[in-house]
Structure formats: structure tokens, C-alpha cells
């Protein structure tokens, strides 16, 4: 066992699950970029749960143009000049999304800007094109335009970090995983779900092999000993998480009630989410071997909201059936 930052980590094989509290899982997606077909193939081959995600062509256009930048330093007449070349938004014209490629000259009191090209995406024609305004001695403008067009063709067919991170966090949420507040992508997966961590690790390693970015993905996990000290620490993390979620649910339920939502499906969906949150608390009470009484007031309020939402949903369905 190693004591790292006061968390008791258990190493070794053939461990007795009854002596474990769960698993820590940490990962980094870096600048991941995976072809959508490869992503689907990986998920299907591993039976990894995911919802098919639509790739926004407009987002692909913005990402492609936003990634092509240059920073240039030149010596001229005994002084140093600094130039930055990048794209910034223009006003949208109907179905044409426009950005301008500019050269920014850094000055002591103010910066100067020169327009080098218009870079556009025509949604009706599903085409990207560049109109070069002027050539530049500091950078090859046509080459930058070609690079943006090449990147656009890649991004429009690939899932990026934000999309994959959404899928990953949904999977971790299905494991009752608690995000550990003092770290970035560090989660505690409780004992009753830790057998599914292997699938998560295999999934990210498979994505790494399909990654079109040169920055590798990272994933690892380690067991956590089941003792009083570790249960106390995880209980504190759970309180922080469940209070945030309870507050969010309260605000959402109040909004639905105050605005007289007429969709019984939406009302019932939030009744279900409140019930699932309470079931999650019960599972952690069993894991931590204690009653999590400090959250009683939050859950008492949620139950009242849940009852009101259920009554309104039943009333709406009865009204529609009449």
C-alpha cells in the first residue's frame, strides 16, 4: 500500500473486493481527434455505450480556421517586429459563415491589423473557400488557406475532445463515479461498479490508437483501501457532489413548476432523475457504512418537488386522454 496525498492506494493482484472501497481512475484526452467511423467501430467492437453524435460542420469550420496560426519575429532596421497571423470572426451573411485572416503587428501603444484574406463556409453549397485580399512578405497566405481547407476536411469527419469527453463523462456517471475536486480528470468509482473500469481503460487505449493527433491519451486506475480514513474522505467528496446536483435539480424543478410546463414527458423525466439521485445516495450509504444525514434537508425538498411534478404530469396526461 502507498500513501499518496493521504489516499490509501492498494496494489497487487487477486485482491479481496471486500477489503476495497473502489477505484481511482484518471485520464487525459489531450488533443484527441478520431474519425467518426473509427469511433463507431471501436464502440461497437467493445460494446461501449454511446449515442451517435452529429458533427457540426460550422464547428468544424471554426476549429479548422482557429487552429491555423503563426507567430513571427523579425529584425528590421535594428529593431524587433512581432507579427501574429490568425483568423477572427466576420459578420455572418445568411448561410455564409465568414472569418478574416489578419496579420496583427504588435506595437508599444497599439497594435495594427491588416486583412490578408476572407475565409468562408457556404452552408447551402456545403463548400469552404478563401478570397485572398493581399499577399504578405511574412507568411505564405495561399499556403495558410490550403492548410485551413485540409484541416476542415479532417474536422468535419472527426470527433474532437469536447465530444469524446461528453461520452466519457456520461459513462463514468453511469458507474456512480465521483469527480475528485482536488484533481482534474480524477474519479472515484465505487466498489460495486469498479469491474467496469477495465472497459473504460480499453476504450481510451483503443481511441489512442485511432487518434489523429500527435498528443497521446492517458488512462490509468488503482484500487483504494476500505478503511475509516478513506471512507471519510470519499464521504466528503460525495457530499460536495450531491449538494451541487440537488441544488441543480431543485432549480430545474422550480423552473418547470413556475413556468407551467405542459409536457408530461419532461416532468416525468425530472421525477425519474430525482429518484435516481436518491437511489445513488442509498448505494453510497451502503458503501460508506453510514447514513448520509447531512443531505436530508436537500432530499426532503427534492421529494416535495418530485411529488408536485408527478401530480402535474398525471393531470396533463389525464387532460390529454379526455
N, C-alpha and C positions, 0 to 999 in steps of 0.2 A: 504493500500500500504506500502511496505517495501523498504527502500533504501539500497541495498546490493551492495557494491563496485560501487556505483554510477549508478547502473542499477535499474530502477523503476519496481518493481515486483507487479503484481496485483493478489489479492486473492479473492476467493468468487465464487459463482455460478450465473448462469443466467446473465453473463456479455454481454454487448453490443459489438459485434465484431468491430464495427466502432470506438470504443474507445481503441482498442488494436492494437499493432504493429505486434504482433506474439507471439511465444512461445519460451522459452528457454528449451532445452532438454539436460539432461546429463545422462550418463550411464557408467557402468563399466562391462566388460565381465569377469574380474578376470581370473581364470584358467579354463575356461569353456571347457567341454568335453561332447558332446551329440552324442548318437548313430545316425548313418545316417538315419536309418529307422524312429526313433523318430522325427528327424529333418524334414524329408519329411512329416510325418503325421501332425506335428504341422503347417507347412507352408500350406498344402492343406486344413486343417480344418479351418484355419483363412483366407484363400485366400491371404496369404502374398507372394508377388512376390519374386521368387528366381530362380536361374539357377542351375540345378543339378551339383554338384561338385564332381569330381573324387578324391578319397582319394589315395594319393601316398603311396604305400607300403614301398618304400625306406624311405620316410619321416617318416612313422610310425616306421620303424626300428631305425632310428636315434633318434627320440623322445623317444622311449622306452628305449634305451640304455643310452641316455643322462640324463634321469630323475633318474636313479638308482645311487646314490652317497652316500658316507659315509665320515664323518669326525670324527676321533677318536683321543683322547688324552690319553696317558698312562704315568704313572710314572715308570721309570726304573733306578735302581741304583742311586736314589736320584735326577735324572734329568727328565725333562718332554719331552716326544716324541709326535710329532703330525704327524698323517697319514691322507692322503686323498686318497680315493678309487673312481675311476671314469673311464669312457670309453673315448678313443680318437681314431681318425681315423688311419687305416692302409691303405696301397695302395690297390686300387681296382684290383681284378683279374678277368677280363672278366665280367661274370654275378654274381660274388660273391662279395658282399659288406662286408668288414671286419672292425671291430673295436677291439681294445685290451683293456681289463680290467687291469688297472695298480694300483699299490699302490705307492703313492708318499710320501716319508719321507722328511719332512721339515727340512732343515738344516740352519745353520747360514750363510754359504757362498755359498752353493749349495744344491740343492735337489737331492735325489736319487730316481730312478724309478725301480720298479720290475714288470715284466709282470705276471699277475695272470691267464689270460685266453684270448683266441681268441673268439670273438662273431661275428657270420657271418649270413648273409642272402643270400641264393642262389635263384636268381630270376628265373632260369629255373625250379627249383623244387618247388618254392614258399614255402621255408622252412627256418626257423631260427634254428641255432644250436650253441652250445658252446663247445669249446675244452679247458678243464682246464689244464693249464700248471703246476700249483703248488697250494697246499693248503696253507692257511695262518692262523697264530695264532690270528691275529687281526680281521678277518672277515670270515664269512661263505661263501666261494666262490660259492659252488653249490647252496646255497640259493639265492645269488645275480643273478645267471644265471637263476634260475627259475622265479625270480621276473621280470627280463627283458623279458622273454618269455611270461609271463602273461600280462605284460603291452603292449607288441607287439600285442597280440590278441585283446586288447581293442582299441589301437590307430588305428589299420588298419580298424576298423569298425566305427570310430567316427570322427566327425568334431571338430577341435580344435579352439582356439581363433583366429588365423590369418584368417582361412577360414570363420568363422562366422562374424568376423569384416569386411571382404570384402563385404559380403552380406548386412550387416547392413549399411555400409557407402554408398553402391550403393542405398539403399532405401532412406537414408537421402538426397543424391544428387538429387533423383527424386522429393523431396519436396522443391527444391531450398534452402536447408539448408546451412547456412554459418557456418563453423567451427570458433569458437571464439578463437582468437590467444592467449589470456592470460590464457586459461584453457586447459585441456587435451581433454576429450571427452564431450565438451560442444558445442552445436549447437544452432543457432537461426533459427527457422522455421518461415517463413513469414506468415502473416495472411491468405492468400489465400490457404495455404496448412496445416494449423495447425490442421484442423479437422482430418487429417490422423495420428496425433501423438498418438491418442488412440490405433490404431492398432499396432504401434511400441512398445508402453509400454506393451500391452497384449502379443505381440510376445516374448519379452525378459522375461516376467514373466513366460510364458509357457516353454521357454527354461530352466529357472532356475529350474523348477520342474523336467525336464528331465536331468538336469546336473549331471554328474557322478563324478564331482569334489566336494570337500567339501568347496570350496570358493564360496559364493553366488554372483549372478549377481545383479547389482543395476541399477535402471532406475527411473527417475522422470522428471517432467516438471512443468513449471509455466509460467503464462502469463506476457507479457511485455506491459506496458502502451504506448499508442501512444501520444507522445509529442515531442517537438522540440529537447530536450536533447537526448532522446532515438534514434530518427531518425538520429541525428548527429553521435552518437556512432556506430550505425549499418551501416551507410554510410561509415565510416572509415574502418570497418571490410570488407565491400563489396569491397571497392577499393583494399585492400590488397589481397583479394582472386582473384578478376577478373584480376588484373595485373599479378598474378602468372599464371593463366590459359591462358591469352592472350599470354604471353611470351612462354609458353609451346606449344601453337598452332602455333605460328609463327615459332618456331624452327622445329616443325614437318613438317609444310608445306614446309619450305625451304629445308628440307632434302628430301622430296618427289620430289620436283622440280629439285633440283641439281643432284639427283641420277637417274632421268629419269624413275621413277616408271611406269611400264607398266600395272598396274592393275587399270582399271577404277573404280572398286568397292571400292578400298582403297581410291582413290582420292575423290570419291563422299561421302564416309563416313566422310572425314575430312571437306568437304564443308558443310555437314549437321551439324557437331559439331560446326563449326564456326557460322552457322546460329542460332543454339540453344543457344549459348553463348550470341549472340546479343539479342535474344528474352528474355533471362533471365535478361539482363540489363534493357530492357524495362519494365519488370514486377516490378523490384525493383525501377525504376524511379517513377512508379505509386504509389508504397507503400510509398516511402520516400517523395513523392510530390516535386520532384526536378529533374532537368536534371543533369545527372552524366557526366558533360562535361569534367572532368579531365581525363576520359578514351577515349576521342575522338581520340587521336593520335593512341592508340593501336588498336582501332576498324577500323580506316581508313586503317591501314596497313593490318589488317586481311581481310578486304574486297578485297583488291588488290590480296592477296594470294588466297582468295576464288575464285575470277574470273579466275585467272590463272589455278587453279586446275580444275575448271569446264570446261574451254576450252580444257585442255589436256584430261580430261575424255571423252568429246564428240568426240574429234578427235580419240581417241583409239577405241571407240565403232563404229564409222563410218568406221574406217580401218578394224575392225574385220568383220563388216557386208558386206564389199565389196567382 
